């Protein structure tokens, strides 16, 4: 059984996870839409569709995670 769920919210306190719960990853950014160029997403999509996706796949394939211990306590 594998489930991948993405939850997005604009509120930092919308969800409550215990500090030792390793099942979830929470990220926050203070970036605003106005911080991006108007054509950012058009350029990004164009890059992905013209071979950028292969670069992402190669990066993930070659990234060394041999030192990762999924049973280690959270830091």
C-alpha positions in Angstrom: 0.0 0.0 0.0 1.5 3.3 -1.1 -0.3 6.6 -1.0 1.1 10.0 -1.9 -0.9 13.0 -0.8 -0.1 16.7 -1.3 -1.9 19.2 0.9 -1.5 22.9 0.2 -2.7 25.8 2.5 -2.0 29.4 3.0 -2.1 29.0 6.8 0.9 27.9 8.9 -1.3 26.5 11.6 -3.8 24.7 9.4 -2.5 21.3 10.2 -1.1 19.9 13.4 1.6 17.2 13.4 3.5 15.9 16.4 7.2 17.0 16.2 8.3 13.4 16.1 6.0 12.4 13.2 8.3 11.4 10.3 5.4 10.5 7.9 4.9 14.1 6.8 7.1 16.8 5.3 6.1 20.4 5.8 7.6 23.3 3.8 6.9 27.0 4.0 8.0 29.9 1.8 7.6 33.6 2.3 7.8 34.1 -1.4 5.0 36.1 -3.0 3.6 35.8 -6.5 4.9 39.3 -7.2 8.4 38.0 -6.5 8.3 35.9 -9.7 8.7 37.2 -13.3 5.4 37.3 -15.1 6.5 34.6 -17.6 8.2 32.4 -15.0 5.9 29.5 -15.2 5.7 29.7 -19.1 9.5 29.6 -19.2 9.7 26.7 -16.6 7.1 24.6 -18.5 8.9 25.2 -21.8 12.2 24.1 -20.2 10.5 21.0 -18.8 9.0 20.1 -22.2 12.3 20.7 -24.1 14.4 18.2 -22.2 14.4 19.6 -18.7 12.4 16.7 -17.4 15.2 14.4 -18.4 17.6 16.5 -16.4 15.4 16.3 -13.3 15.1 12.5 -13.8 18.9 12.1 -14.2 19.5 14.2 -11.0 17.1 12.1 -9.0 18.5 8.8 -10.4 22.1 9.8 -9.7 21.5 11.4 -6.3 23.3 9.4 -3.6 21.0 8.5 -0.8 23.0 5.5 0.5 23.7 7.3 3.8 20.0 7.9 4.5 18.6 5.9 7.4 14.8 5.9 7.3 14.7 4.5 10.9 16.8 7.3 12.4 15.1 9.7 14.8 14.0 13.0 13.2 16.3 15.9 13.5 
